[in-house]
Amino acid sequence: MLGLKQFFSKWSIFMMSNDSTGNAAEVGNDKMVSSNTDSCTKPGWMSALPDRLGQQIEFLLAIDGLKSINRASRLVSGERFENSAEHSWHLTLFARILAEHANEPVDVERVVFMLMVHDIVEIDAGDVPLHAANQNPDIQAIEQAAATRLFGLLPEDQANLLRQIWDEFEEANTPDARFAKAVDRLQPVLLNALNNGGTWPDFQVTLEQVQTRCSQISGGSDALWQMANDIFNEAARNGWLKTTPPAD
């Protein structure tokens, strides 16, 4: 019998690499190698759980994979890149602390829940840096498939709830989602500002590009958008963001 750690390592690879027909499926930009299902036998204590609890535990252990998804942003200390689980945790505190600056009244508990859930799909789809030049044209379809698989591990009522809150975040048509998007865009801006530009010089980003790509901050908070623009302008003066020379 496999130990719990070994089981979930093998189980997550198998689940990510097989679609509903049992065929190898492409995940993000890489293709995973299918594992033998016989080596993925659940530990006895898991098999003995009631169905609902078993599904919940399986989901909670599967999302541990978010800790292994590295982002392009560095920690404030600059010592390493942050992972997506750290990013999600950080955003929940951004939302709770900064909610008073939202343009519209928001339900902070819903915003926090939204931010806890918003990047779970990266377990299958990987992180897509905002400023990366080569964006996968199929990323939306990949993320939709990831949401279906990962949230589908839960009992139906909870799967529907998480999918609904994830879809709301993606569509950004409600006050809660607009504010959640705002802090999701703001946090990497702050990390870059404290890392000599961070991803901006890495990806040769221009002042105009960062203002366009981070404009969702303005939809959630005018105050945070003003701060972000102050950061962008200072970054441009420091040479961390490229600027277009004025026309003659």
N, C-alpha and C positions, 0 to 999 in steps of 0.2 A: 504493500500500500504506500502510495506517495505521501510525503509530508505535505502540509497545507501550502507552504511556500512553493514547493515544486509543482504541486497540482495547479495552482493558479497561474504560474508562469507558463505551463504547457497549455492550460485551458484558454488563456487570453490569446495566445498565438493561434490556437486552432480556431477560435471564434472570429478573430480578425481576418483569417485567411480563407474562410469558407463562406459562401453565400447560402441562401436558403435551400439550394439544390445540392449542396455538398461540394460544389466546384470551387476551385481556388479563385478568389476575388482580388481585384486590384485595390489596394488601400493607399490613398494619397498618391505619392509619386513612386512608391516602391511596391513590389509584389512579395507578399509573405509566402513562406513555404509551409504547406499543410502538414500538420502533425497527425500521428496515428491516434484515432479516438480511443483506442484501447488503453493508451497510456494516460488518458484524462479521466479515469474513474474518480468520481468524487469520494472524498473521505467519508467514512462510515457515519460520522456525526452529522454531516451535511445531508446525506441521503435520508437520514431519519427525521429531518425537520418537516413540519407541516408545509404544504406547498407554498402558501403565502410567505411565511417567514423564510423559507429556502430561497424564493425569488428575491426577496429583499436583501438577504445576506449576499447572494451572488452578485447583485448590482453594486452593493457597497464595496465589495472586494474588487470588482472589475474596475471601478473608477479610481482605484489606487494607481492605475496606469497613467493618470494625468500628471503624477509626480515625475514621470520619466520623459515628458514632453518639454524640451527646452525651447525657449523663446529667443528672439534676437536681442531683447533688451537686457542690459546688465543691471545687477543690483546697484543700489546707491553706493556701496563700498567699491564697486568696480571689480570685485574679486572673481566673479563668475557671472554667467547668464542665469536669469531667473527661469523657473519652470512654470508651466501653466497652472499648476495647483497653487503655487505661491502667488501668482498673479491674481487668481480668482479670490483667494483669501484677502489679499491686499485691497482689492476693489470693494469687498463687503464693508470694510472699515471706511474707505473713501465715501461710500454711499451714506453710511450712518453719520459720519462726522460732517459731511458737506451738504446734507439734504436741505439745510436752511437756505442754501444758495440756488436751489432749483428754481427755474422760471415759473413752474406751476406746482401746486400742491401735489405731493407724491406720497404713496404708501411705502414707507421705508422698509417695512418687513417684506413686501413684495419685491422691491428693488433688490434687497439683499438676496432673496431667494433666486431671483433672476440671474444675479451675478455669480451665485454659487453654481448654477447650472450651465451658464452660457458657453463655456469652453469644453464641456465634457466630450463633445464630438471630436475634439482633437486627439483623443485616445486612438481613434481610427484614422482620422483625416490628417493629423499633424497640424502644427502651427504654420500659418501663412503670414510671414512678416508684411506689415502694411506697406512698406516701401520697397519690397522686392520687385525687381524689374520683370522677372518671368513668372507671372501668375498662372497657375494651372486653370485652363478654361473650364475644366470639369469640377472645380472645387465645390461649387454649390451642390451639385448632384452627389458628390462624395460625402459632404457634410449631412445632407438629407438622409442618405443611407445609414450614416453613422448614428444619427439621432434615432432612426427607426430601430436599429439593432440594440443600441445601448439602453435607451429608455424602455425598449421592449423586454428587457430582462426583468422588469418590475411587474407586479400584479397590474392588471389592466387599468384600474382606477388611478393608480399612482403613475403609471406610464403615460396616461392621457394628460395628467396634471403637469408633469415635467415637460412633455412635448408642447403643451399649450403655452407654458411660460417661456420655453425656448423659442417657439415661433413668434411670440409677441416681441421678444428681444430682437430677433432678426428683422422683423418688419418695422420696428421703431415708430409705431403709429400712436402710442399712448404716452401720457406724461411719465409713467413709471419707466417705460422702455426708453424714452428719449433721455431721461436722466441717467439711466443705466449705461446707455451708449456714450453719454458725455464723460462719465468717469472712466469708462473703458478706454476712451481715446486720450484722456488727460494723464492717466498714470504713466504711460511710457514717455510722454512729453517731459514729465518731471524727472524720470530716470535718465533720459538723454541729457537734460540740462545739467545734471550733476556728474556726467561722464564725458565732458568735453564734446558734447554733441551725440555721443553714442551711435545709434543706428543712422543718424543723418549723414555724417561723412562716410560711414560704411557703405551706404547705398547712393552716395552722391545726390542727396535730396536738395531741391531748391526751396527757397522761401515760399514761393507760390505753390509748389506741390504740397508742402506740409500744411499750409493754410487750407488748401482744398481738401486734403485727405483727413484732416482733423476737424473739419467744419461742423461735424455732428456735436461737438462740444457746445456750440452756440445754440443748438436746439434744446439742450438741457439746462444750460445756465449761462446767462450773459456775463455774470461775474467771473466764472471760470474761463470763459472764452477770452475775456479781456486779459486775464492773467496769462493765458496761453500765448496770446499775441505778443505780450510783453517779452515772454521767453523767446518766441521765434525771432523777434527783432534783435534782441541781444545776441542770440545765437548767430544771426546773420552778421552782426558787427564783429563777432569773434571769429568769423570764417567757418563756422560749423555748418552753416546752410549756404548753399550757393545762391547768388543773386544775379539777376540779369542787368548788365550795364545799361544805364539810361541811353535812350536814343539821342543821336546828335540833332 
